[in-house]
Every structure is written in structure tokens, then in C-alpha cells.
């Protein structure tokens, strides 16, 4: 079973994935040729190449674990955390550890091998976003699981092991370090000002327009004021919502449009870069909170994080977010 180990200095937890143990030679970088549809386990017709599906959106009359699906959720074949077992929290001298209990799922966004997420019609992207929500709602019933991170790796340089478009959900028994930092910072602002800092950011970005990319009725996309990476783009709901899984059905269609348009604008402006996106939301074991606001963070993989960034926590962004926003606003998609 994987282990979770806590850094006693920073408080950051690390997953030691013992099931993925490798010898030093296994870490040599060898280019991996892309798989065509005939050998891709995520393509329609290859359903027996994956673990049995957890959920799927299917055409009427189609059978589970067979063709006829539009989007499909399966367990990760090589999970970072495992659903079986107990946490068994324990000490080891000054150190803290627990069993790597969690869940690791893959959301296959389309049966088509030749399409990326942004190529799908908005109504199909809406279905993917709906599956995100439904999986969080289902897994929050397991009281061992405290946090769910939805994320997407698009392209080899962004960490994708398969080119067929997909995203992932990892459920953890603790709140991840970066999310905890965000929540703590937002709480400090709320205690001082009595307002949600994300709601204030939305109003300021709409008011100035300098970093605004898309401004729809219920969502905005913008470049963060202190963007870490070129063309880093965030999407936020204008209504205060602390939990992604609390997002109403009526909002998912517009969110799908904004996500699709933002990804297309990035592809046009930066020559179809690899990218990651992630959804930061509130922990599952708390009710609605006034100081935190769920959001998408989209990070094109244009620059590399190197020694200075790792050593200091500073990021060097060569593209001012105001310039990036202007490029994206002007991009025709």
C-alpha cells in the first residue's frame, strides 16, 4: 500500500507510492511514441483494456464496459492512493505517517482519439464537468476522504502518459499543502476585511479590465495579478461558491463555454502548448465557507521550473499578465 509521510519542517505531506517502486535505471528519459487508436486503451472498443467503469454517460441501450459511451470514469490502473484499507495514523519518532488511503480515478472525456477537450462541443464539455461534480458528491460519502483534486495533464511535457484526452480525480485523506495555504490566506483576509478575497478579485478584475480575458454572466476568466507562468489563466464563478460540487446544473453550460473558449484562445495564442489545469475547491468535510471560492487554474507549460524556483518559491514569469490577457482577448477562436 502507498504511504503518506509528513515533512516535519513544512507540514507538507508526500505520497510514497511503493507500488510504483523503480530502480534508478527506470528513470532514464526515453521518448515514448504516441499510441494510435488501434493500441489506445481509452478508445471506444478497447473497454476491456481498462478496469471496469465506475460511471459513464452512454447512448440508450448500450451496455456498461462496452461501446456506446460519450464520457467514462474508470479507476486508475496504477493508482497513487488506494481505496482499500484503514488510515492507521501513527508516529515514527518525530515523524508522522499514515497509509495511502484515497481514490484515483480517470475521466475519459470522449471516445474520439483525435480530439482534445477544447475540440469537443460545449455540451460534451458540460457532461465532463457534470461527471466531475458527481464523482465528488459520491466520494464525499467516504468519511476517510477529505479532499478531491480534479486535474488534467494535456501533452507529454505536462505529465500525460496517454495522448487520448482525459482528466483525473485524486481523493486524499488530508488537505493538500497548496490548497491549505490558499484557504489560510483567504481566511486571514476575511478575518481582517469581512469579505471573500476571491469575490474582491473578481470585482477588481472586471473593473480594471487589464487582465480580463472573458467576462460572462456567471463566470470570468483572467490572468492573475501575480501570475507564476506565462498565460496562466484562472476561471472563477461570480457567485460566491466555496465547493465545486455545489455548482448548480444551470451554471455548467456556461462554465463549459468559458473553459472551451479559454483553452482555444491559449491554443491559438501560444501554438497549442501542453498544459495542466486543476480545480481548487474546499475540503469535503466542511460545509459552505465564506472565505474561500472554488476556481480553475490553467497553466500552459511554456517555461520550465528550475533551480531558482525550487530553491526559493519565487517564479520568474517573462510575460506580464496584462500582455498575456491582451493576446488572449484578441485571439479569434
Secondary structure as UniProt FT lines:
FT   STRAND          3..6
FT   TURN            8..10
FT   STRAND          13..16
FT   HELIX           18..20
FT   HELIX           24..27
FT   HELIX           37..39
FT   TURN            41..42
FT   TURN            44..45
FT   HELIX           47..49
FT   STRAND          53..58
FT   TURN            60..61
FT   TURN            64..65
FT   STRAND          69..75
FT   TURN            77..78
FT   STRAND          90..92
FT   TURN            93..94
FT   STRAND          95..99
FT   STRAND          103..108
FT   TURN            113..114
FT   HELIX           117..119
FT   HELIX           122..139
FT   TURN            140..141
FT   TURN            143..144
FT   STRAND          147..154
FT   HELIX           156..158
FT   STRAND          166..172
FT   HELIX           177..193
FT   HELIX           197..208
FT   STRAND          212..215
FT   STRAND          219..222
FT   TURN            225..226
FT   TURN            230..231
FT   STRAND          233..237
FT   HELIX           244..246
FT   HELIX           249..269
FT   TURN            270..271
FT   STRAND          275..280
FT   TURN            284..285
FT   STRAND          295..300
FT   HELIX           307..312
FT   HELIX           321..330
//
